[in-house]
Amino acid sequence: MLDKQQGARLANLWDEAKVTGMSEPEKLLYRSNLLGSDKRITNYGGGNTSAKVMEKDPLTGEMVEVLWVKGSGGDVGTIKLDGFATLYMDKLRALKGIYRGVEFEDEIVGYLPHCTFNLNPRAASIDTPLHAYVPKTHVDHMHPDAIIAIAASQNSKELTQQIFGDEIGWLPWKRPGYELGLWLEKFCLENPKARGVVLESHGLFTWGDTAKEAYETTIEIINRAIAWFEAENTAPAFGGAVKPALDSAERAAIAKRLMPIIRGLISAAEKKVGHFDDSQAVLDFVTSKNLEPLAALGTSCPDHFLRTKIRPLVVDFDPANPDIEKTVAGLSEAIVAYRADYAAYYERCKRADSPAMRDPNAVVYLVPGVGMITFAKDKATARISGEFYVNAINVMRGASGVSTYVGLPEQEAFDIEYWLLEEAKLQRMPKPKSLAGRIALVTGGAGGIGKATANRLMQEGACVVLADIDETALEAAQTELAGRYGKDFVRSVNMNVTSEAAVEAGFGDALLAFGGLDILVSNAGLASSAAIEDTTLALWSKNIDILTTGYFLVSREAFRIFRNQKAGGNVVFVASKNGLAASPGASAYCTAKAAEIHLARCLALEGASAQIRVNVVNPDAVLRGSKIWTGEWKEQRAAAYKMDVDDLEAHYRERSMLKLSVFPEDIAEAIYFLASDMSAKSTGNIVNVDAGNAQSFTR
Ligand SMILES: [Zn+2]
């Protein structure tokens, strides 16, 4: 049986009222977004759509035929009109005159820009000739799990014939490119009644005379495949379950334990971010009899393969007799063996002009009874790689249930992975940001300095976990930062830093969210003001609890993770000018802040041999955006200086040597410096960001 998600039929979402009055390119966009809105129809970034439209040439004023086709690197679900490339059909046809044969097909890519209509800057993709040469007005190319399950079956040609008769044709595996475009054209001319074609090990082409007809054909063909599998694929999935699935809390606990260790072992060249998936589709696979043999076959569709590497690594873990320490002890050897296998594959398949071997580490880690962990250069890529492997699992479920599943032949897989055009695309990618792949946890993350710090770190590509006790502010901060940098980059945890259990749980959530930790910014705080004889024990303890014990608890947890992960670490304490300079009427606060600074120095000493750096930023009088500076403390300080609260900011400015106000962004900049490799050789240091205060000069 297919799983619930794959088993349900696709709905026809076409709404004629919505398309009334739309131009053809707008209808193409509407259809593309509808198709891409369902991952059963096509995976993220996979597949493409096109329409051939008559338009007025901007130079001659004559009507010409223009191909609108999804451009390079887009996603049909989220594409906008500017995501389509536009090309003159007569020029695309003229390419046949210069084509020198299949061994030179890649050179045609260089001619595609010569076919551009209306100076459209959107680059045409490698699939452009496939759409151009299908002699139909509206063409869809999708990667539906149910169709790829047919395409990846050993007898896919017979299955296609059996399910669709003459309506849908079949073409043997051929890497996408110019030649495949010619094959499609030939097929259509020889089979004028066909409504589409299955491409072996790849996906589906369908077409129609109108946008609506193309859309409805695509949905109908996929639904027919889904229905056929529902009827035919009745054997237990993947040979049946032979191992138990752990319960949800146990699965999370195992993932939290494994992720930072795997991350440390594979992040030597480039820091990676992780993603954990224990959805039902994954659990069915990782508890099954055929997990190991099927995983070893690798994926089929080239899109799946490019995202997930040649094959996943199956972690040695027995959910029936869980021994996590044994699994942990064996990880290093398993990862080294995977890398050796990958290097051997590279050596076997490389060609004279192949690019140098890329990162040999696995992307997908399957843990029996637990789920799937994926690691990539950033969170979005790790998440999407996981989604692709779920597509691959769905494909294997279908194909292995009705036939024999076949992965892509190794040399074909290699030629796609190390395709010179793919390499050129990688070379064109912008240089990674300075904190790309780094994971930070910021306490007091919803407040002024904390949020400014999260913002600064995210600006440099870091993933950030905001930790705070103010649920409302936390939600607002996460929403704001997600809106600016993308949902994948930010998570939040409710954390009372004085609670041992809450700190442990919060860091655990961070590990599950991103797979590890590189940076701790300990910033959660409060401030109080009272003469010593009026300082209650409760007030004294509150300062010590939050500022000293809180900093201790979060540092201890970070150190434990850093030592497990074995990839160094970075701690930045936000202390205070008052940690160095005594201030009247605030002895509890000043003492706790001084303890923080000394704690940082002790930790710098302890962490150095493990490449864990610990440094301090000392702000002074950061009023703007601060939750500390609202209410009581502000009034207490104003009273202590015998002035109006509104005059405080000016008072502090005038008191500073530089006569400047200090803002959260100024503190965030110093934190970023200490958290980044710019300060790689600094530990045990204090950076004052206080606009100058002679009393707090370090000595
Ligand atoms: Zn494709």
Residues whose N, C-alpha, C, O or C-beta is under 5 A from the ligand:
A	BS01	ZN	G47 G203
